[in-house]
Amino acid sequence: MKSKKIEFVILFVAFIFALSCSNGVFAQVERFSLATGGTSGTYYPIGGAIADIVSKFVPGVELTAESTGASVANLKMARQGEVDFLMGAANTTFAAFSGEDPFDEEVKNIRGITALYPETFQFIVREDSGIKGFNDLKGKKVVVGAPGSGTERTTGLLLGMYGMTYDDIVPEFLSFAEGVEALKDRTVDCAVVGAGVPTAAVIDAAASMDIALVPIDNDVFEQHAKEHPYLAANVIPAGLYSGVDEDIYTVASPALLSVREDISEEVVYNIVKAIFEHTDVLAETHAQGKNIKLENALKGMSIPLHPGAEKYYKEMGIE
């Protein structure tokens, strides 16, 4: 009698195990990381929303968003195989793939997934700073971005358009949030933020003090535009930030979602499909999420596509 009970228990456990497996309870889950940026920028909330979409709607895949030093740092980690998916500015991603400054070697193990939204470069100063134009930054303490970030790289490019280098300013290498705090404390004169607008760090600055945004002369940019094809003229509209009551001319670079080339075609295909089937989640997360659309997916793509992404776009008729 006892042996029959034992047999029944074994059969029952085996049945429950088989049923659980068939329902995916014990199915193997592939876990991946997504390198984003600082918590006060746009990469982090958008990346978090992408991770939520993937983890919820792609069976057997779990994606975790991580706060990082942003573009340059993400690309260097990808080269070392330390992250799986990553966000980065199109111009910085191109520089990494090509082995251009600030990369000491090519980052060839990355492939593109999609363009996301334009990253707008915002030069924040206190309204009473007397800084009206880019040339007024000479000799000033300027937060150029976190070390190894796309913001820092682009700040250097923009200085170069005006015939300036870091030798003409006093550069401070801080995150968006740290830069705004330094501006509040009057320990710096300008903080550069390169992110989708409106940006949390700039909103914070405008709520805490009277600010102004330094414009980039469109004529100056046009003289150098061909040298930097992944930068585009852009406008920060009047009224977007408290106290900024006129349009501000500046530049932007598309943010890209990329992946290590060794991630499987099936996984990447399913992830791209999930993202574009649930763009409503992105739109609800951040204002820039509304710009993530299938028709914009390849605009500004500066590196070769991953085969999984390419397969999806072909199915959708996107060339």
C-alpha positions as CSV (number, residue, x, y, z in Angstrom):
1,M,0.0,0.0,0.0
2,K,2.8,2.3,0.9
3,S,4.7,1.6,-2.3
4,K,1.5,2.5,-4.3
5,K,1.3,5.8,-2.5
6,I,4.9,6.6,-3.3
7,E,4.3,5.6,-7.0
8,F,1.3,7.9,-7.0
9,V,3.3,10.8,-5.6
10,I,6.1,10.3,-8.1
11,L,3.6,10.2,-11.0
12,F,1.8,13.3,-9.7
13,V,5.1,15.2,-9.4
14,A,6.1,14.1,-12.8
15,F,2.8,15.2,-14.2
16,I,3.0,18.7,-12.6
17,F,6.6,19.1,-13.8
18,A,5.6,18.2,-17.4
19,L,2.7,20.5,-17.3
20,S,4.9,23.4,-16.0
21,C,7.4,22.8,-18.7
22,S,4.7,22.9,-21.4
23,N,3.5,26.2,-20.0
24,G,7.0,27.7,-20.0
25,V,7.4,27.8,-16.2
26,F,10.7,26.1,-16.3
27,A,11.7,27.2,-19.8
28,Q,15.2,28.6,-20.0
29,V,15.3,32.4,-20.0
30,E,18.0,34.3,-21.8
31,R,19.1,37.4,-19.9
32,F,20.6,40.4,-21.5
33,S,21.8,43.8,-20.4
34,L,21.0,47.2,-22.0
35,A,23.5,50.0,-21.4
36,T,21.7,53.4,-21.3
37,G,23.0,56.6,-19.6
38,G,22.7,58.7,-16.5
39,T,19.4,58.7,-14.6
40,S,18.7,62.4,-15.3
41,G,19.1,62.0,-19.1
42,T,16.7,60.5,-21.7
43,Y,18.6,57.2,-22.4
44,Y,17.7,55.9,-19.0
45,P,13.8,56.2,-19.1
46,I,13.6,55.2,-22.8
47,G,16.0,52.3,-22.2
48,G,13.9,51.2,-19.2
49,A,10.8,51.3,-21.3
50,I,12.5,49.2,-24.0
51,A,13.6,46.7,-21.4
52,D,10.1,46.4,-20.0
53,I,8.6,45.8,-23.5
54,V,11.1,43.1,-24.2
55,S,10.8,41.4,-20.9
56,K,7.0,41.4,-21.1
57,F,6.4,40.6,-24.8
58,V,9.4,38.5,-26.0
59,P,9.0,35.0,-24.6
60,G,12.1,33.6,-23.0
61,V,14.0,36.9,-23.0
62,E,14.7,39.2,-20.1
63,L,16.3,42.6,-20.7
64,T,17.6,44.7,-17.9
65,A,18.4,48.5,-18.4
66,E,21.6,49.7,-16.6
67,S,22.6,53.3,-15.9
68,T,26.0,54.1,-17.4
69,G,28.3,56.9,-18.6
70,A,26.4,56.9,-21.9
71,S,27.5,56.7,-25.5
72,V,31.3,56.4,-25.4
73,A,31.4,54.3,-22.3
74,N,28.6,52.0,-23.7
75,L,30.5,51.4,-26.9
76,K,33.8,50.6,-25.1
77,M,31.9,48.1,-22.9
78,A,30.4,46.5,-25.9
79,R,33.8,46.1,-27.5
80,Q,34.9,44.2,-24.3
81,G,31.7,42.1,-24.3
82,E,30.5,43.6,-21.0
83,V,27.1,44.6,-22.3
84,D,24.7,43.1,-24.9
85,F,22.5,46.0,-26.1
86,L,23.4,49.6,-25.9
87,M,22.3,53.2,-26.7
88,G,24.5,55.8,-28.2
89,A,24.5,58.9,-30.4
90,A,24.7,58.1,-34.1
91,N,27.9,60.2,-34.6
92,T,29.6,58.6,-31.6
93,T,28.6,55.1,-32.7
94,F,30.0,55.8,-36.2
95,A,33.3,57.0,-34.6
96,A,33.5,53.8,-32.6
97,F,32.8,51.5,-35.6
98,S,35.4,53.5,-37.6
99,G,38.0,53.7,-34.8
100,E,38.0,57.5,-34.8
101,D,38.7,59.7,-31.8
102,P,38.1,59.1,-28.8
103,F,38.3,55.4,-29.6
104,D,41.8,54.0,-29.7
105,E,40.6,51.0,-31.7
106,E,37.6,50.0,-33.8
107,V,34.5,48.7,-32.2
108,K,33.6,46.3,-35.0
109,N,31.4,43.9,-33.0
110,I,28.3,46.1,-32.9
111,R,25.4,46.2,-35.3
112,G,22.5,48.6,-35.6
113,I,18.9,47.9,-34.4
114,T,17.0,51.2,-34.8
115,A,17.3,55.0,-34.7
116,L,15.3,56.3,-31.8
117,Y,14.9,60.0,-31.5
118,P,17.0,63.2,-32.0
119,E,19.4,64.1,-29.2
120,T,19.5,67.8,-28.8
121,F,22.5,69.7,-27.5
122,Q,21.6,72.2,-24.9
123,F,24.1,74.7,-23.4
124,I,22.6,75.9,-20.1
125,V,23.7,79.1,-18.4
126,R,22.3,81.3,-15.6
127,E,20.3,84.2,-17.1
128,D,22.6,86.7,-15.3
129,S,25.8,85.1,-16.6
130,G,26.3,87.5,-19.5
131,I,26.9,84.6,-21.8
132,K,24.9,85.3,-24.9
133,G,26.8,83.4,-27.7
134,F,29.2,80.5,-28.1
135,N,32.3,82.7,-28.2
136,D,31.4,84.0,-24.7
137,L,32.3,80.6,-23.3
138,K,36.0,81.4,-23.7
139,G,37.7,81.3,-20.3
140,K,34.6,80.0,-18.6
141,K,34.0,76.8,-16.6
142,V,32.0,74.5,-18.8
143,V,30.6,71.1,-17.9
144,V,31.3,69.3,-21.2
145,G,29.6,66.0,-20.2
146,A,30.5,62.9,-18.3
147,P,33.9,61.4,-19.1
148,G,33.4,59.0,-22.0
149,S,30.0,60.3,-23.0
150,G,28.7,61.2,-26.5
151,T,27.9,64.7,-25.1
152,E,31.5,65.3,-24.3
153,R,32.6,64.2,-27.8
154,T,30.0,66.4,-29.5
155,T,30.9,69.3,-27.3
156,G,34.5,69.0,-28.5
157,L,33.2,68.9,-32.1
158,L,31.1,72.1,-31.6
159,L,34.0,73.9,-30.0
160,G,36.1,73.0,-33.0
161,M,33.5,74.7,-35.3
162,Y,34.2,77.9,-33.5
163,G,38.0,77.4,-33.7
164,M,38.2,76.5,-30.0
165,T,39.5,73.6,-28.0
166,Y,39.4,72.6,-24.3
167,D,42.4,74.9,-23.9
168,D,40.0,77.9,-24.5
169,I,37.7,76.9,-21.7
170,V,37.9,75.3,-18.2
171,P,36.3,71.9,-18.9
172,E,34.5,70.0,-16.1
173,F,33.7,66.4,-16.7
174,L,30.4,65.7,-14.9
175,S,27.1,64.0,-15.5
176,F,23.9,66.0,-16.4
177,A,22.7,66.0,-12.8
178,E,26.1,66.9,-11.4
179,G,26.5,69.7,-14.0
180,V,23.1,71.2,-13.1
181,E,24.0,71.1,-9.4
182,A,27.3,72.8,-10.1
183,L,25.4,75.5,-12.1
184,K,23.1,76.0,-9.1
185,D,26.1,76.3,-6.8
186,R,27.7,78.8,-9.2
187,T,30.9,76.7,-9.4
188,V,30.6,76.5,-13.2
189,D,29.3,78.9,-15.8
190,C,27.7,76.5,-18.3
191,A,26.5,72.9,-18.4
192,V,26.1,71.0,-21.6
193,V,23.3,68.4,-21.9
194,G,22.9,66.3,-25.0
195,A,19.6,64.4,-24.8
196,G,16.0,64.1,-26.0
197,V,14.0,67.2,-25.1
198,P,12.5,68.0,-22.8
199,T,15.3,66.8,-20.6
200,A,14.8,66.2,-16.8
201,A,18.1,67.9,-16.0
202,V,17.2,71.1,-17.9
203,I,13.7,71.1,-16.3
204,D,15.3,70.8,-12.9
205,A,17.7,73.7,-13.7
206,A,14.8,75.9,-14.9
207,A,12.8,75.1,-11.8
208,S,15.6,76.1,-9.5
209,M,17.0,79.3,-11.1
210,D,16.5,81.6,-14.0
211,I,18.3,80.0,-17.0
212,A,19.1,80.8,-20.6
213,L,20.2,78.5,-23.4
214,V,23.2,79.5,-25.6
215,P,22.4,79.2,-29.3
216,I,24.7,77.8,-32.0
217,D,25.0,80.1,-35.0
218,N,23.4,78.3,-37.9
219,D,25.8,79.8,-40.4
220,V,28.8,78.4,-38.4
221,F,27.2,75.0,-38.3
222,E,26.4,75.0,-42.0
223,Q,30.1,75.7,-42.8
224,H,31.0,72.4,-41.1
225,A,27.9,70.3,-41.6
226,K,29.5,68.1,-44.4
227,E,32.3,67.1,-42.0
228,H,29.8,65.8,-39.5
229,P,27.0,64.1,-41.5
230,Y,25.4,62.7,-38.3
231,L,24.7,66.1,-36.8
232,A,21.7,68.1,-38.0
233,A,20.4,71.6,-37.3
234,N,17.7,71.7,-34.7
235,V,15.5,74.1,-32.7
236,I,14.5,74.1,-29.1
237,P,11.1,75.6,-29.2
238,A,10.2,78.7,-27.1
239,G,8.4,77.8,-24.0
240,L,9.7,74.3,-23.7
241,Y,11.5,75.3,-20.5
242,S,10.5,77.8,-18.0
243,G,12.0,81.2,-18.7
244,V,13.2,80.3,-22.2
245,D,10.8,82.3,-24.3
246,E,12.4,82.3,-27.7
247,D,13.4,79.6,-30.2
248,I,17.0,78.4,-29.6
249,Y,19.0,77.2,-32.6
250,T,21.3,74.3,-31.9
251,V,22.2,70.8,-33.3
252,A,21.1,67.3,-32.7
253,S,22.3,63.7,-33.4
254,P,19.9,60.7,-33.6
255,A,20.1,58.3,-30.7
256,L,20.7,54.7,-31.8
257,L,19.9,51.3,-30.3
258,S,22.6,48.8,-31.1
259,V,23.6,45.3,-30.2
260,R,26.6,43.0,-30.2
261,E,26.8,41.2,-33.4
262,D,27.0,37.7,-31.7
263,I,23.4,38.0,-30.3
264,S,21.2,35.6,-32.3
265,E,19.2,36.7,-35.3
266,E,16.0,35.3,-33.7
267,V,16.4,37.2,-30.5
268,V,17.1,40.5,-32.2
269,Y,14.2,40.0,-34.7
270,N,11.8,39.4,-31.9
271,I,13.0,42.4,-29.9
272,V,12.7,44.8,-32.9
273,K,9.2,43.4,-33.6
274,A,8.2,43.9,-29.9
275,I,9.5,47.4,-29.8
276,F,7.5,48.6,-32.9
277,E,4.4,46.7,-31.9
278,H,4.4,48.6,-28.5
279,T,5.6,52.1,-29.3
280,D,2.6,53.3,-27.2
281,V,4.6,52.3,-24.1
282,L,7.5,54.4,-25.2
283,A,5.3,57.4,-26.0
284,E,3.8,57.2,-22.5
285,T,7.2,57.0,-20.8
286,H,8.8,60.1,-22.3
287,A,8.0,62.9,-24.7
288,Q,10.8,61.6,-27.0
289,G,9.1,58.2,-27.1
290,K,6.6,59.7,-29.6
291,N,9.4,60.1,-32.1
292,I,10.2,56.4,-32.1
293,K,8.4,55.2,-35.2
294,L,8.9,52.5,-37.8
295,E,9.3,55.1,-40.6
296,N,12.2,56.7,-38.7
297,A,14.0,53.5,-37.9
298,L,16.8,53.8,-40.4
299,K,17.2,57.6,-40.4
300,G,20.7,58.4,-39.2
301,M,21.6,54.7,-38.9
302,S,25.4,55.0,-39.0
303,I,26.6,51.4,-38.8
304,P,25.5,48.1,-40.5
305,L,22.3,46.5,-39.4
306,H,22.1,43.3,-37.4
307,P,20.6,40.5,-39.5
308,G,17.6,40.2,-37.1
309,A,16.7,43.8,-37.5
310,E,17.3,43.7,-41.3
311,K,14.9,40.7,-41.5
312,Y,12.2,42.6,-39.7
313,Y,12.5,45.8,-41.8
314,K,12.4,43.8,-45.0
315,E,9.2,42.1,-43.9
316,M,7.8,45.6,-43.1
317,G,8.8,47.0,-46.5
318,I,11.4,49.4,-44.9
319,E,14.6,49.7,-47.1
